[in-house]
Amino acid sequence: MSFVNTTLAAAAVALSFGTVAAAQTTIFYGHSGPARGTVPAALKWFDGRIGELSEGDLKLDVQWGGALFKASASVQSIGNGVADAGSVISAYFQKEMAAYSLADLPLGGPNPWVGLRATDHLMRSMPQITENLARQNLVYIGTFTASDVNVACKGAEINSIQDIAGLKVRGAGVYGKVFGELGATMVNLSVYEAYQGLDTGLIDCTQGYSYIVPALKWHEVIDSYTVLNWGQIGGYGMFMNKQSYDALSDAQKAVLTQAGTELADKFAQIVIGANSKALDAMRADAYDRPVKVLEVSAEERAALNTATEPFLDDWKENAVSVGLDPEKMIEVYTQAVAEYTAEFEAKGYPWERN
């Protein structure tokens, strides 16, 4: 599927009749989820932003709900030209998205804005990452995050890491693996199956994100929600087929770069607002079922980070296996985290500044 051929064909027909066609380049985009929630809100913003920056020349045509490809087939589908661009979740592609998977490790803390900006900096600033993606016929456009990982439970409470042992838990990426090492019985369910798992007793707890509690109606079945302040799932973003990207003009590429960079701020604003609203509702007993909000201590969080170290070593080995320099990537990422953390502490979020 190529938007370039469609645009050129339309122009040729217009010229044959002696008319001038209005230029517009449509990027066919695949997204595996439904057209509601935080990421769809950001995609709709992105569509409007590239239209604004290009004066109507660029637009997205988003195919929702996996109409073009499932989440687990996104990298190959985009690279093969099934779509011009699409959403990629790095957890499904440990080899292909080895660099992007760094954002899924708890190295950046729980602040979504810091994580988004640091991840965007990493993906744009390292030629080895750009080259690795190019070999897969991919170009990085912009980043999302599922935000900080917390845990919701029915009939149980997690006040400390000792409470994890013996629980049946649905996990997320390396965070789930760490819970398994700490004694939990991990149950393989998607985030969309967690409600039924909690309701039927198949699982005691599920890792997830605050905004998901009302979105997936977890508040109807959970009794407690533990804020871990541990890290976030950040390897989730927009990628483009390289041939489709290369067919764009320099001005169009510049528009995608600007809008993609701005996406980090916009998505942070969306997800932070949604998370705050959900947490406030739980703390205020705004739901029919009371949900006890808990928070682990700094010492407990340090213990979680220690338990993550073996999985960081696994990530390094994986990065080396595809020709990447994991130590350099960690250096670039953690330095960016420090810089954006300092900026946040000094100035607050960009959308709150005068």
N, C-alpha and C positions, 0 to 999 in steps of 0.2 A: 504494500500500500504506500504510494508516494504522492505527497501533496504537490511536489514540484511538477510532475507530469500533468496533474489535473490543472494546475495554474497555467502552464504553458499551452495546454490544449484549449482552454477557455480563451486565452489571449489570441490564439491563432484564429479561432472561429470569429471572434469580434473583429479582427483585422480584415477577414475575408468579406465582411459586410460593410467595411469602411467605417466602423465605429470604434470607440475607445472604451475598453473595459476597465472598470475600477479594479486596481490591484489589491489582492488579498491572498495571503498565504495561510492555509489551514494546516495545523499540526494535529494529526490524528493521535489521540492519547488514550492509553489503556489503563484503567484502574480496577483492581480486583474487588474492591469494596463497594457498598451502596453509596448513593449520592447524598448522604447525610453524615454529619459528624465534623470533626476538626479538620481532617485532611481535605475532604470535599469543599469545605468553606475556604480553605487556602487555595485550592485549585481554581475555584471560581474567582477569587481575588487575583490570582496569577493571570488568568485569562483576561480579566479587565485591565490589568496593569500592562501586559504586553500590547494590548490594543491601544491603550493610552500613549505609551512610549513610542509606538510605531505609527501613530496617527491612523489607526484602523487597518494597517497592513497585515499584522499578525493576529491569529486567533487560535485557541484550542478547540478541538472537537473531542470532548471526553466521552469515552464509552465506559459506562459504569458496570459494576457487578460482575466483572470477569467476562464480559461479552467478547473481548478480543483474546484474553489469556488469563489463566489463573495466576495467583500470586507466586506459586512455586515454579511457574514457567516464564516469568517476566523477563529475566535476563536474556534467555535464548530467543524469546519472541521479539523483543526490541532489537536485539542484534541482527536477527534474520529479516527484519523489516515488516513483521506482522502489524506493527504500529510504528509511527514516527517517533514516539516517545511513550513513557509510562512510568508508573510507580514501582519501585523495587524495594523489597524488604531483605536486607543483607543476611538475616538469619537463615534464609533458605539457600544461600549461595556462599558457603564458607570459602571455597577456592576462588570463585569468580569475583566476589566482593571482599576479598581478604583485607584490603586497605580500609574500606568503609566499615567493616566489622569492628574496627578499633573503637568506634563510637558506641558500640554495644557493651563495652567493658566499663566498670565503675571507676574510671580514672578522672572523670570530669565533675563529679558531684551531681546533686539533684536539680540545680537551677537550669530549667530548659533553655533560657536565652543564652547562657554561657555555653551550654553544650551545643546548641545550634550554631552559634557564631564560630566556636572552635572547630567544629566538624566542617563547616563550610570553608574555613581557612585552610584546613588540612587538605581537602579535596581539590582546592584551586591552586595551591601554592607549590605542590610537589610534582615535578615533571614525571617522576617514575610512576606516580598514580595515574596521570593522564595517559602515559604510554601503555600501562597495563590495561586500562579501559579500552584504548584504541585497538589493541590486539583482539578485543572482543567485539569490535565495531560499535563501541559505546562512547558517549560523551556525558559527563556529569553536568547537570543543570542547576539543581538546588536541593535543599535538605528539609526534611520534617523530623520530628521525634515523637515517639509514643509517650515521652516524658518520664518522670521519675517512677521507679518500680516500688510499689507498696503491696500489701497483702490483706485480702478480705477473707473472713472466716465465718462459718456457721457452727455454733456449739463449741467454739474454741477461742482462745485469746493468745496472741503472741506478744508478750511483754519483753522477752529476752530471747536470745538465740537458743537457749536451752529448751524453750517451749516448742521449737520446730520439730524436735525428734519425735517420731511416732505418728506425725500427722500425715494425712493423704493430701498432697498438694499438686495443683496444676501450676507449672512453672513457665518462665519466659527466658529463653536463651541461657546465658551463663548464670543468670540469677537463679534459675531453676536448678541448674547443676549444683550450685553451691548449697542450696537447700537440701538436695539429695545427699551431699557429703556430710551435712549436719544432722542426718538421721531421718529426714522426711521420706515417705514413700511417694515417688513422683508418678503422676498419672498423666498420660498423654492425651490431652484434650485441647481443642482450639479455644481461644478466648470466647468465641461465640457459644461454645458448649458448656462453659463454666456455670452458668445459671442452673441448668438442668443437673449438672454434677453436684452442685451444692444442695439443690432442692431434694435430690434423691439420696444424698449421703454417699455418693460415689467418691466425692472429695470432701475434705474438711475445710480447705482453704484454697484460694487461687491468687496468684500474683497478678497484678494489673495496675491500672492508673486511675487516679481519682475521677477524671471526667467520664470514665467507663461505667462507674457505679450507677449513675442515673441513666446513661445512654443504653446500657444493657439490663437495666432494672435489677442490678444486684442488691439494691437496698431492700428489695422485697424478701430476700432470703438470708442475708448475712446478719450477724450479731455484733461483730467487731471489725475494725479496720485499722491496721497498724501502719503508721507512716515510718518508713525505714530511713529516709534521708541518705540513701546509699548510692544511687546512680540512676541511669536512664537508658532506655533502648533508643539509640540515636541513629542507627544505620537504616534509615527509611527515607527515600527521597526520589527525585525526578531524574531520569536518565533519558538520553536521546540516541536514536540510531545515528551512527557517525556519517553515513552517506547522506541521510536526510539533513543532518546538521551542516555538512560541507557544502550542500547545495544552496544554502542560504547566503545572502549577501553579507558583507562585513557589518553593515548597519543593523541587519536583522540579528546577527550573532551578538552584537553589542547590546541590543534590547534584551535578549535572553539572559545575558550575563548580568545586566543591571537588575532585572526583575528577579532572577534567581538569587542574587546576593541579598536583595531586599526581603526575599521570602523568609530568611532566618528571623528577622525582626518581626515580620507580620505573623508568622506561625507561632512564635513565642508568645506574642500578645494574645492570640486566639487560645492556645492551649493553657497558658497560665490563668487566663480568665475563667476557662471552663473548669480547671482543677480547683481554683479557689471557690467557685460557686458550689461545686459538689461537696468540698470539705466543709464549707460553712453550713450547708444544709444538714450534713450528718451531725455536726457539733451542736446545731440548734434543734435537733430532734424534729426536723421538718418533714420527715417521712413517717408513714404509718407505723413502721417497725423501728424501734430505737436501735441505733448503731453506735457502739462505744468506740470512740476514736482514741487510739493509743499511739505512743511514739517511743522508739528505742533510744537509748542513751548514746552519747558519743563513743563510749567504751564498747558498746555492743556493735556499733557501726564499724569501729576499727577491727573488731573480730571478724566481721563479715568480709572486710577488705582482705584480711589475712587469708581467709578461706578461699578467696578468689585467685590468689597467686598462682596455683598450679594451672588454672585455666588461661591465665595471661601467658604462661610459658607455652601452652598449646597453641595459642594464637600466634605467638612469635614464630614457632616452627612452621605453621601454616603459611605465614607471610613469606618466609624465606623460600618455601617450596615453590612459590610462583614468582620468584625473582625480586621481591620487595625487601626493603631495609627496615625491619620492625623497630630497631632502636631509634633510627632517625625519625620515623613517623611518630613514635611516642614522644620524642623530644619536641617536635613541631606542635603536636597536639597539646601536650601538657603546658608548654609555654603559652600557647594561645589561651588555654583555660585560665592560667594565672593572669594574663593581661586583661581578659574580658571580666574576670572576677573583680579585679582592681577597678576597672571602669564602672562596673555595676555598683560597687561599694561607694565610689566617689560621686557618681552621677545618677544612679538609679536606671530604670529601663528607658530606652530611647523614646517610647511613646508617652512617657510621663514627664519628659523634660520640657522646659519652656523654650 
